Amino acid sequence: MVSPIEIQKALGGMEYPADKDAIVQHAESKGAGDDVLEALRGLPEKSYERPTDVNEALS
């Protein structure tokens, strides 16, 4: 499991609301590790209103 801190580092500067594809693209552009990207690619297809929504979906 990826730590919430790693996820938030990868999503720093992300503008919300954002959908899964935008979140994954942002994390890729920030140089997120493979484990973080894999976790984000597993997110449900929906709009996320804030960073905590992303962490909740991953837990």
Biopython code that builds the backbone (N, CA, C, O; Angstrom):
import numpy as np
from Bio.PDB.StructureBuilder import StructureBuilder

atoms = [
    (1, "MET", "N", (0.853, -1.197, 0.000)),
    (1, "MET", "CA", (0.000, 0.000, 0.000)),
    (1, "MET", "C", (0.889, 1.248, 0.000)),
    (1, "MET", "O", (1.927, 1.288, 0.661)),
    (2, "VAL", "N", (0.471, 2.236, -0.735)),
    (2, "VAL", "CA", (1.210, 3.491, -0.852)),
    (2, "VAL", "C", (0.766, 4.417, 0.280)),
    (2, "VAL", "O", (-0.418, 4.487, 0.608)),
    (3, "SER", "N", (1.722, 5.122, 0.868)),
    (3, "SER", "CA", (1.374, 6.012, 1.975)),
    (3, "SER", "C", (0.662, 7.262, 1.452)),
    (3, "SER", "O", (0.941, 7.732, 0.349)),
    (4, "PRO", "N", (-0.264, 7.794, 2.262)),
    (4, "PRO", "CA", (-0.952, 9.029, 1.874)),
    (4, "PRO", "C", (0.022, 10.177, 1.623)),
    (4, "PRO", "O", (-0.253, 11.052, 0.801)),
    (5, "ILE", "N", (1.152, 10.184, 2.320)),
    (5, "ILE", "CA", (2.134, 11.252, 2.135)),
    (5, "ILE", "C", (2.718, 11.182, 0.724)),
    (5, "ILE", "O", (2.888, 12.210, 0.069)),
    (6, "GLU", "N", (3.025, 9.966, 0.255)),
    (6, "GLU", "CA", (3.551, 9.812, -1.108)),
    (6, "GLU", "C", (2.530, 10.272, -2.142)),
    (6, "GLU", "O", (2.876, 10.915, -3.133)),
    (7, "ILE", "N", (1.274, 9.935, -1.896)),
    (7, "ILE", "CA", (0.212, 10.348, -2.818)),
    (7, "ILE", "C", (0.126, 11.872, -2.858)),
    (7, "ILE", "O", (0.056, 12.464, -3.934)),
    (8, "GLN", "N", (0.131, 12.500, -1.694)),
    (8, "GLN", "CA", (-0.005, 13.950, -1.661)),
    (8, "GLN", "C", (1.196, 14.660, -2.273)),
    (8, "GLN", "O", (1.041, 15.723, -2.874)),
    (9, "LYS", "N", (2.389, 14.089, -2.131)),
    (9, "LYS", "CA", (3.558, 14.666, -2.799)),
    (9, "LYS", "C", (3.364, 14.632, -4.305)),
    (9, "LYS", "O", (3.675, 15.600, -4.999)),
    (10, "ALA", "N", (2.850, 13.513, -4.813)),
    (10, "ALA", "CA", (2.640, 13.356, -6.251)),
    (10, "ALA", "C", (1.547, 14.291, -6.766)),
    (10, "ALA", "O", (1.534, 14.653, -7.943)),
    (11, "LEU", "N", (0.634, 14.677, -5.881)),
    (11, "LEU", "CA", (-0.489, 15.514, -6.298)),
    (11, "LEU", "C", (-0.323, 16.979, -5.902)),
    (11, "LEU", "O", (-1.256, 17.769, -6.046)),
    (12, "GLY", "N", (0.852, 17.347, -5.407)),
    (12, "GLY", "CA", (1.092, 18.737, -5.031)),
    (12, "GLY", "C", (0.855, 19.673, -6.210)),
    (12, "GLY", "O", (1.356, 19.437, -7.309)),
    (13, "GLY", "N", (0.098, 20.721, -5.977)),
    (13, "GLY", "CA", (-0.203, 21.695, -7.024)),
    (13, "GLY", "C", (-1.365, 21.311, -7.923)),
    (13, "GLY", "O", (-1.712, 22.051, -8.843)),
    (14, "MET", "N", (-1.970, 20.157, -7.663)),
    (14, "MET", "CA", (-3.108, 19.693, -8.468)),
    (14, "MET", "C", (-4.300, 20.606, -8.236)),
    (14, "MET", "O", (-4.584, 21.007, -7.108)),
    (15, "GLU", "N", (-4.995, 20.927, -9.324)),
    (15, "GLU", "CA", (-6.201, 21.743, -9.198)),
    (15, "GLU", "C", (-7.416, 20.831, -9.184)),
    (15, "GLU", "O", (-7.547, 19.937, -10.020)),
    (16, "TYR", "N", (-8.302, 21.068, -8.226)),
    (16, "TYR", "CA", (-9.515, 20.280, -8.077)),
    (16, "TYR", "C", (-10.720, 21.134, -8.383)),
    (16, "TYR", "O", (-10.645, 22.356, -8.256)),
    (17, "PRO", "N", (-11.856, 20.526, -8.791)),
    (17, "PRO", "CA", (-12.059, 19.090, -8.970)),
    (17, "PRO", "C", (-11.257, 18.551, -10.158)),
    (17, "PRO", "O", (-10.950, 19.266, -11.111)),
    (18, "ALA", "N", (-10.933, 17.255, -10.060)),
    (18, "ALA", "CA", (-10.155, 16.599, -11.107)),
    (18, "ALA", "C", (-10.634, 15.164, -11.264)),
    (18, "ALA", "O", (-11.022, 14.515, -10.293)),
    (19, "ASP", "N", (-10.601, 14.679, -12.503)),
    (19, "ASP", "CA", (-10.971, 13.286, -12.721)),
    (19, "ASP", "C", (-9.727, 12.402, -12.646)),
    (19, "ASP", "O", (-8.601, 12.892, -12.558)),
    (20, "LYS", "N", (-9.954, 11.105, -12.684)),
    (20, "LYS", "CA", (-8.866, 10.133, -12.548)),
    (20, "LYS", "C", (-7.752, 10.377, -13.555)),
    (20, "LYS", "O", (-6.579, 10.368, -13.182)),
    (21, "ASP", "N", (-8.092, 10.596, -14.829)),
    (21, "ASP", "CA", (-7.067, 10.781, -15.860)),
    (21, "ASP", "C", (-6.199, 11.999, -15.580)),
    (21, "ASP", "O", (-4.981, 11.948, -15.754)),
    (22, "ALA", "N", (-6.813, 13.088, -15.149)),
    (22, "ALA", "CA", (-6.055, 14.303, -14.838)),
    (22, "ALA", "C", (-5.134, 14.068, -13.639)),
    (22, "ALA", "O", (-4.011, 14.572, -13.608)),
    (23, "ILE", "N", (-5.607, 13.310, -12.665)),
    (23, "ILE", "CA", (-4.802, 13.009, -11.481)),
    (23, "ILE", "C", (-3.580, 12.179, -11.863)),
    (23, "ILE", "O", (-2.466, 12.465, -11.425)),
    (24, "VAL", "N", (-3.794, 11.148, -12.681)),
    (24, "VAL", "CA", (-2.687, 10.289, -13.111)),
    (24, "VAL", "C", (-1.688, 11.101, -13.942)),
    (24, "VAL", "O", (-0.480, 10.983, -13.740)),
    (25, "GLN", "N", (-2.178, 11.913, -14.863)),
    (25, "GLN", "CA", (-1.285, 12.726, -15.695)),
    (25, "GLN", "C", (-0.465, 13.683, -14.840)),
    (25, "GLN", "O", (0.728, 13.865, -15.082)),
    (26, "HIS", "N", (-1.093, 14.292, -13.849)),
    (26, "HIS", "CA", (-0.379, 15.227, -12.973)),
    (26, "HIS", "C", (0.730, 14.502, -12.210)),
    (26, "HIS", "O", (1.859, 14.985, -12.124)),
    (27, "ALA", "N", (0.394, 13.345, -11.663)),
    (27, "ALA", "CA", (1.384, 12.574, -10.905)),
    (27, "ALA", "C", (2.544, 12.154, -11.809)),
    (27, "ALA", "O", (3.699, 12.180, -11.385)),
    (28, "GLU", "N", (2.243, 11.768, -13.046)),
    (28, "GLU", "CA", (3.302, 11.410, -13.996)),
    (28, "GLU", "C", (4.216, 12.606, -14.254)),
    (28, "GLU", "O", (5.437, 12.462, -14.302)),
    (29, "SER", "N", (3.624, 13.775, -14.418)),
    (29, "SER", "CA", (4.409, 14.975, -14.712)),
    (29, "SER", "C", (5.281, 15.381, -13.522)),
    (29, "SER", "O", (6.296, 16.055, -13.696)),
    (30, "LYS", "N", (4.887, 14.973, -12.317)),
    (30, "LYS", "CA", (5.656, 15.283, -11.109)),
    (30, "LYS", "C", (6.707, 14.211, -10.830)),
    (30, "LYS", "O", (7.441, 14.306, -9.846)),
    (31, "GLY", "N", (6.783, 13.198, -11.684)),
    (31, "GLY", "CA", (7.788, 12.160, -11.510)),
    (31, "GLY", "C", (7.456, 11.155, -10.415)),
    (31, "GLY", "O", (8.358, 10.615, -9.773)),
    (32, "ALA", "N", (6.173, 10.901, -10.199)),
    (32, "ALA", "CA", (5.756, 9.947, -9.166)),
    (32, "ALA", "C", (6.307, 8.559, -9.465)),
    (32, "ALA", "O", (6.498, 8.188, -10.623)),
    (33, "GLY", "N", (6.557, 7.803, -8.410)),
    (33, "GLY", "CA", (7.068, 6.449, -8.547)),
    (33, "GLY", "C", (6.026, 5.499, -9.113)),
    (33, "GLY", "O", (4.831, 5.796, -9.140)),
    (34, "ASP", "N", (6.510, 4.349, -9.565)),
    (34, "ASP", "CA", (5.623, 3.351, -10.165)),
    (34, "ASP", "C", (4.529, 2.892, -9.215)),
    (34, "ASP", "O", (3.396, 2.662, -9.639)),
    (35, "ASP", "N", (4.857, 2.755, -7.920)),
    (35, "ASP", "CA", (3.858, 2.296, -6.962)),
    (35, "ASP", "C", (2.736, 3.317, -6.797)),
    (35, "ASP", "O", (1.568, 2.951, -6.675)),
    (36, "VAL", "N", (3.095, 4.584, -6.794)),
    (36, "VAL", "CA", (2.091, 5.650, -6.684)),
    (36, "VAL", "C", (1.230, 5.674, -7.937)),
    (36, "VAL", "O", (0.004, 5.749, -7.849)),
    (37, "LEU", "N", (1.864, 5.611, -9.101)),
    (37, "LEU", "CA", (1.107, 5.646, -10.363)),
    (37, "LEU", "C", (0.176, 4.450, -10.477)),
    (37, "LEU", "O", (-0.959, 4.588, -10.934)),
    (38, "GLU", "N", (0.641, 3.292, -10.071)),
    (38, "GLU", "CA", (-0.201, 2.094, -10.132)),
    (38, "GLU", "C", (-1.433, 2.263, -9.245)),
    (38, "GLU", "O", (-2.543, 1.907, -9.640)),
    (39, "ALA", "N", (-1.232, 2.807, -8.052)),
    (39, "ALA", "CA", (-2.357, 3.034, -7.140)),
    (39, "ALA", "C", (-3.344, 4.030, -7.742)),
    (39, "ALA", "O", (-4.554, 3.810, -7.694)),
    (40, "LEU", "N", (-2.835, 5.120, -8.306)),
    (40, "LEU", "CA", (-3.717, 6.139, -8.883)),
    (40, "LEU", "C", (-4.468, 5.611, -10.100)),
    (40, "LEU", "O", (-5.621, 5.977, -10.323)),
    (41, "ARG", "N", (-3.827, 4.759, -10.880)),
    (41, "ARG", "CA", (-4.505, 4.168, -12.050)),
    (41, "ARG", "C", (-5.651, 3.255, -11.624)),
    (41, "ARG", "O", (-6.544, 2.968, -12.421)),
    (42, "GLY", "N", (-5.632, 2.801, -10.383)),
    (42, "GLY", "CA", (-6.699, 1.954, -9.857)),
    (42, "GLY", "C", (-7.867, 2.723, -9.259)),
    (42, "GLY", "O", (-8.823, 2.124, -8.765)),
    (43, "LEU", "N", (-7.792, 4.035, -9.302)),
    (43, "LEU", "CA", (-8.889, 4.844, -8.762)),
    (43, "LEU", "C", (-10.176, 4.617, -9.554)),
    (43, "LEU", "O", (-10.132, 4.367, -10.758)),
    (44, "PRO", "N", (-11.320, 4.704, -8.874)),
    (44, "PRO", "CA", (-12.594, 4.676, -9.601)),
    (44, "PRO", "C", (-12.714, 5.891, -10.526)),
    (44, "PRO", "O", (-12.197, 6.967, -10.226)),
    (45, "GLU", "N", (-13.400, 5.699, -11.648)),
    (45, "GLU", "CA", (-13.623, 6.790, -12.609)),
    (45, "GLU", "C", (-14.682, 7.725, -12.045)),
    (45, "GLU", "O", (-15.874, 7.422, -12.084)),
    (46, "LYS", "N", (-14.237, 8.866, -11.520)),
    (46, "LYS", "CA", (-15.152, 9.887, -11.007)),
    (46, "LYS", "C", (-14.390, 11.177, -10.824)),
    (46, "LYS", "O", (-13.179, 11.233, -11.041)),
    (47, "SER", "N", (-15.096, 12.205, -10.428)),
    (47, "SER", "CA", (-14.465, 13.485, -10.155)),
    (47, "SER", "C", (-14.137, 13.556, -8.668)),
    (47, "SER", "O", (-14.957, 13.204, -7.819)),
    (48, "TYR", "N", (-12.917, 14.020, -8.366)),
    (48, "TYR", "CA", (-12.460, 14.150, -6.990)),
    (48, "TYR", "C", (-12.427, 15.634, -6.648)),
    (48, "TYR", "O", (-11.847, 16.439, -7.376)),
    (49, "GLU", "N", (-13.057, 15.981, -5.532)),
    (49, "GLU", "CA", (-13.204, 17.385, -5.152)),
    (49, "GLU", "C", (-11.998, 17.942, -4.402)),
    (49, "GLU", "O", (-11.752, 19.148, -4.429)),
    (50, "ARG", "N", (-11.239, 17.060, -3.729)),
    (50, "ARG", "CA", (-10.097, 17.516, -2.930)),
    (50, "ARG", "C", (-9.121, 16.355, -2.736)),
    (50, "ARG", "O", (-9.483, 15.202, -2.968)),
    (51, "PRO", "N", (-7.897, 16.644, -2.316)),
    (51, "PRO", "CA", (-6.889, 15.597, -2.141)),
    (51, "PRO", "C", (-7.321, 14.490, -1.188)),
    (51, "PRO", "O", (-6.991, 13.324, -1.403)),
    (52, "THR", "N", (-8.055, 14.846, -0.139)),
    (52, "THR", "CA", (-8.469, 13.811, 0.812)),
    (52, "THR", "C", (-9.417, 12.799, 0.167)),
    (52, "THR", "O", (-9.461, 11.640, 0.581)),
    (53, "ASP", "N", (-10.173, 13.230, -0.844)),
    (53, "ASP", "CA", (-11.049, 12.300, -1.562)),
    (53, "ASP", "C", (-10.230, 11.222, -2.259)),
    (53, "ASP", "O", (-10.625, 10.057, -2.309)),
    (54, "VAL", "N", (-9.086, 11.627, -2.794)),
    (54, "VAL", "CA", (-8.203, 10.666, -3.471)),
    (54, "VAL", "C", (-7.665, 9.668, -2.453)),
    (54, "VAL", "O", (-7.682, 8.462, -2.700)),
    (55, "ASN", "N", (-7.188, 10.157, -1.313)),
    (55, "ASN", "CA", (-6.668, 9.258, -0.286)),
    (55, "ASN", "C", (-7.745, 8.304, 0.230)),
    (55, "ASN", "O", (-7.472, 7.127, 0.464)),
    (56, "GLU", "N", (-8.952, 8.804, 0.407)),
    (56, "GLU", "CA", (-10.046, 7.948, 0.877)),
    (56, "GLU", "C", (-10.347, 6.854, -0.138)),
    (56, "GLU", "O", (-10.594, 5.708, 0.239)),
    (57, "ALA", "N", (-10.328, 7.197, -1.414)),
    (57, "ALA", "CA", (-10.614, 6.210, -2.460)),
    (57, "ALA", "C", (-9.542, 5.132, -2.528)),
    (57, "ALA", "O", (-9.816, 4.005, -2.940)),
    (58, "LEU", "N", (-8.331, 5.473, -2.128)),
    (58, "LEU", "CA", (-7.212, 4.513, -2.182)),
    (58, "LEU", "C", (-7.106, 3.660, -0.926)),
    (58, "LEU", "O", (-6.413, 2.642, -0.930)),
    (59, "SER", "N", (-7.777, 4.057, 0.145)),
    (59, "SER", "CA", (-7.635, 3.295, 1.396)),
    (59, "SER", "C", (-8.642, 2.180, 1.510)),
    (59, "SER", "O", (-8.649, 1.453, 2.504)),
]
sb = StructureBuilder()
sb.init_structure("model")
sb.init_model(0)
sb.init_chain("A")
sb.init_seg("    ")
for serial, (resi, resn, name, xyz) in enumerate(atoms, 1):
    if name == "N":
        sb.init_residue(resn, " ", resi, " ")
    sb.init_atom(name, np.array(xyz, "f"), 0.0, 1.0, " ", f" {name:<3s}", serial, name[0])
structure = sb.get_structure()
